[in-house]
Amino acid sequence: MFRSMCRRPRRRRFLLLLGVSLLLLLLFLGLRALSSPDMAASSPWPIPGEPPAEAAAFLSENGASADPRASGVNYDIHVFYYTWYGNPGKDGQYLHWNHPLIRHWDPKVAAGYPDSTHGPPEDLASSFYPELGPYSSRDPQVLDSHMHQIRQACAGVLVISWYPLGMADDHGRPTDDLVPTIMDAANHYGLKVTFHIEPYKNRNAKSVHNDIKYIIDSYGKHPAFYRYKRREGRLLPLFYIYDSYLTEPEMWSAVLSHSGSNSLRGTPHDAVVLALLVDQRHLSEIDHGGFDGAYTYFASNGFSYGASQHNWPEVRAFCEARSLLFVPSVGPGYVDTRVRPWNGHHTRHRVHGQYYEAGLQAALLTRPELVSLTSFNEWHEGTQIERALPHRTTTYTYLDYAPASPDLYLQLTSKWAKHYREQKRQWLM
């Protein structure tokens, strides 16, 4: 009888375990049905919020979380990103890879240089040759590779070169319609996206006010849309304004100061707006114009007051005294002679990564809130950290990263992104 009484509890436990197992199986099957391939068929990337297989593999190899948004990237590292490239396969013709030579403004100097256009795929408007070849910015595989590389570099924010709807630079096509695709691609690698508003025709402070409203209304709800946390705790969109000095500070003040007649401040479209610092006089103009800070962009050390690294402590002190952000821009080198053949005096050799590391060190010495990188893929000016390969034609031998691997500048960026994070922790202490 004692044995019979012992069997009954065992039978009850067995039935209970069987029921729980069946319930878990049904739950698994239900979740799998919800994530069927049909749901992702409209996008080259998988279900929103899930990393693609390539990203998951990369994260696993590097000891990061399976969810790329959980760890790894440094959102205080912003990298300038260009979407103006095209090729016949995706765009019907080459765009920007065939950039014509830019004429010097002095006719006497211009007379000493050819007036011609490059002829891809072998002859590119770049001193380096991309690992992906003369690609299209609209190619989903290219975008995926770019996001993978930026994630590998641990840079957290893409600053995309942006023109208003229907507008483009002189040698490209409108790309505002590409923004959602870029944001989807970035999101799957845990990256964020913000905007570098370019100096389009008839741009002024009022039109930039409208641009900011358009961008926030159009893309502000996307999970990849970047917001910067101010010291007082507010999360606001952030914008870089290239060649901001072309507009008078009084005009900017009407949009960016709290008392301005057309002010963004305190509205649903309030934002952190950064001006380009070129000349020393721009410091007072940036402050007077109501900007939230300054960035330096140019990767050629000494090219301008703002791009001269020995001036950065002075700039930082000016900004700190006025509660402005100082965002130094660092590049791996500079060479634009394939588009400006007369500009060799501004070339800055990479010295196998030493130039880049020296710039990053100079930036961190100013204890910046943010650091910007010029650039991920501005191939015309040779500032790219994107992978490049050795390549030779019958008439030209491209520069490369040898003897290091094509990943050299991604690796260096990752190293310094991690170092920057550790430095910020010490500064806060």
URVEN-V171254 format. One line per field, one symbol per residue. ss: DSSP state (@ for helix, = for strand, . for the rest). phi: phi as a letter, one per 20 degrees, with the letter a starting at -180 (. if undefined). psi: psi as a letter, one per 20 degrees, with the letter a starting at -180 (. if undefined). A space follows every 50 residues. Layout:
BEGIN
ss = ???
phi = ???
psi = ???
END
This chain:
BEGIN
ss = .@@@@@@@@@@@@@@@@@@@@@@@@@@@@@@@@@..@@@@.......... ..@@@@@@@@@............========....=.@@@@...=....= ......@@@@......=..........===.........@@@@@@@@@@@ @@..========.............@@@@@@@@@@@@....======... ....@@@@@@@@@@@@@@@.....=.===.....=======..@@@..@@ @@@@@@..............======.....@@@@@@@....===..... ........@@@@@@@@@@@@@...===.==...=.........@@@.=.. @@@@@@@@@@@@@@......===.....@@@......==..=....=.=. .......@@@@@@@@@@@@@@@@@@@@@.
phi = .fffffffffffffffffffffffffffffffffdfgffdfecfdfggnd ffgffffffffdmeffefeeaofdfeddcfcddeebbgfdcnafcmfdgf fefffegffgfecfdbcfcfeeddebeddfgemfedfeegffgfffffff fffmfecedefccfgndbffcccgcgfeggffffffgfdmedcccdfeef gmfbffffgffffffffecfeffefeceeffeofdcgccddflfffdfgf ffffddefeffcfefmefdfbecddeedefffgffffffnferccdlfee gnfbgfeeffefgffffgfffdldfddfdccfrbbdfeccfedffefcff llnffffffffffffelffccdddbfbefgdmdfdgfcdfbcdfdbdffb dgeffgegffffffgffffffffffffff
psi = hghghhhghggggghghgggggghghgghghhhhkqhhhjhiqiqappip qrgggggghghjkrqhoiihrgqojjopppppkjqqrhhhiirpphhkpq ppqqhohgghijqqnrqqnrihnqlqirpqhjanrpijohhggggghggh hhijpippnpppqrpirrrijarpjhiighgghggghijkrrpapnormr pkpahghhghgggggghhihipiipppporhiiqoqqpppoqlhiipqhh ghhhhiqhjqhlqipjrijqroppqpofqhihghhgghijqiaqrifpio pihrghjohiihhgggggghhjkqponqppriapojiihmijkhijpoqh lkihgghhghghghijlqhqpqpnaglnhhjkjqiqpqqpppaiipoqra jqjrrijghgghggghggggghghhhhh.
END
